[in-house]
Amino acid sequence: MGRILFFVLLGIAVYAAFRIWRVGRQRRSTAGRGSGGELSEPMIRCAHCGLNVPRSEALADAGHWYCSEAHRRLDHDRR
C-alpha cells in the first residue's frame, strides 16, 4: 500500500513540476514579444459600413478608407 501511495505522489509531483515549467516558459515567450508591436497592424474604419480592417487590406480614396472596392464605389456614387 505504501509503495502505491509513493508512486501516486511521485506522479503528482512530476505533473506539478511539468506544469510550472510550461507556464513559466509561456510567460517568458510572451514577455519577450512585448505588446506585439512588430506583429500588430493599425486598423482602419471603412467610411461606408464602419467595418475595421487592417491597413494593408484597406482601400484609400480622397482621404477616406474603405473595406472593399464595392464600398468605395458605393460611397463615391453617393457623394
C-alpha contacts under 8 A as a table, 3 or more apart, distances in Angstrom:
res1	aa1	res2	aa2	distance
1	M	4	I	5.32
1	M	5	L	6.41
2	G	5	L	5.13
2	G	6	F	6.16
3	R	6	F	5.03
3	R	7	F	6.42
4	I	7	F	5.29
4	I	8	V	6.21
5	L	8	V	5.10
5	L	9	L	6.14
6	F	9	L	5.23
6	F	10	L	6.05
7	F	10	L	4.86
7	F	11	G	6.03
8	V	11	G	5.13
8	V	12	I	6.29
9	L	12	I	5.06
9	L	13	A	6.15
10	L	13	A	5.08
10	L	14	V	6.19
11	G	14	V	5.14
11	G	15	Y	6.10
12	I	15	Y	5.09
12	I	16	A	6.10
13	A	16	A	5.11
13	A	17	A	6.11
14	V	17	A	5.13
14	V	18	F	6.13
15	Y	18	F	5.14
15	Y	19	R	6.26
16	A	19	R	5.16
16	A	20	I	6.19
17	A	20	I	5.18
17	A	21	W	6.16
18	F	21	W	5.13
18	F	22	R	6.12
19	R	22	R	5.09
19	R	23	V	6.08
20	I	23	V	5.33
20	I	24	G	6.13
21	W	24	G	5.22
21	W	25	R	6.18
22	R	25	R	5.09
22	R	26	Q	6.24
23	V	26	Q	5.12
23	V	27	R	6.22
24	G	27	R	5.15
24	G	28	R	6.24
25	R	28	R	5.18
25	R	29	S	6.27
26	Q	29	S	5.18
26	Q	30	T	6.28
27	R	30	T	5.28
27	R	31	A	5.96
28	R	31	A	5.05
28	R	32	G	6.13
29	S	32	G	5.25
29	S	33	R	6.71
30	T	33	R	5.25
30	T	34	G	6.69
31	A	34	G	5.30
33	R	36	G	5.51
33	R	37	G	7.85
34	G	37	G	7.15
36	G	39	L	5.19
36	G	40	S	5.88
37	G	40	S	5.51
38	E	41	E	7.85
41	E	54	P	6.30
41	E	55	R	6.91
42	P	54	P	6.05
42	P	55	R	5.85
43	M	52	N	5.82
43	M	53	V	5.34
43	M	54	P	4.51
43	M	55	R	5.54
44	I	52	N	5.30
44	I	53	V	5.37
44	I	54	P	6.04
44	I	55	R	5.58
44	I	58	A	6.88
44	I	65	W	6.82
45	R	50	G	5.37
45	R	51	L	5.53
45	R	52	N	4.40
45	R	53	V	6.51
45	R	65	W	6.68
45	R	66	Y	7.16
45	R	67	C	7.73
46	C	49	C	5.73
46	C	50	G	4.65
46	C	51	L	5.26
46	C	52	N	6.27
46	C	53	V	7.50
46	C	58	A	7.86
46	C	64	H	7.81
46	C	65	W	5.36
46	C	66	Y	4.22
46	C	67	C	5.31
47	A	50	G	5.90
47	A	64	H	6.17
47	A	65	W	5.81
47	A	66	Y	5.76
47	A	75	D	7.71
48	H	66	Y	6.80
48	H	71	H	6.02
48	H	72	R	7.44
48	H	74	L	7.79
48	H	75	D	5.96
49	C	71	H	7.67
51	L	67	C	6.90
52	N	67	C	7.58
53	V	57	E	6.56
53	V	58	A	6.25
53	V	67	C	6.27
54	P	57	E	5.48
54	P	58	A	6.39
55	R	58	A	5.10
57	E	67	C	7.20
58	A	65	W	6.25
58	A	66	Y	5.59
58	A	67	C	5.14
58	A	68	S	7.03
59	L	65	W	5.51
59	L	66	Y	5.04
59	L	67	C	6.37
59	L	68	S	6.66
59	L	69	E	7.20
59	L	72	R	7.62
60	A	63	G	6.55
60	A	64	H	5.65
60	A	65	W	4.53
60	A	66	Y	6.34
61	D	64	H	5.34
61	D	65	W	6.42
61	D	66	Y	7.93
61	D	72	R	7.43
65	W	72	R	7.97
66	Y	69	E	7.31
66	Y	71	H	6.29
66	Y	72	R	5.66
67	C	71	H	6.81
67	C	72	R	7.78
68	S	71	H	5.39
68	S	72	R	6.37
69	E	72	R	4.97
69	E	73	R	6.24
70	A	73	R	5.20
70	A	74	L	6.14
71	H	74	L	4.96
71	H	75	D	5.99
72	R	75	D	5.34
72	R	76	H	6.00
73	R	76	H	4.96
73	R	77	D	6.02
74	L	77	D	5.24
74	L	78	R	6.23
75	D	78	R	5.09
75	D	79	R	6.62
76	H	79	R	5.49
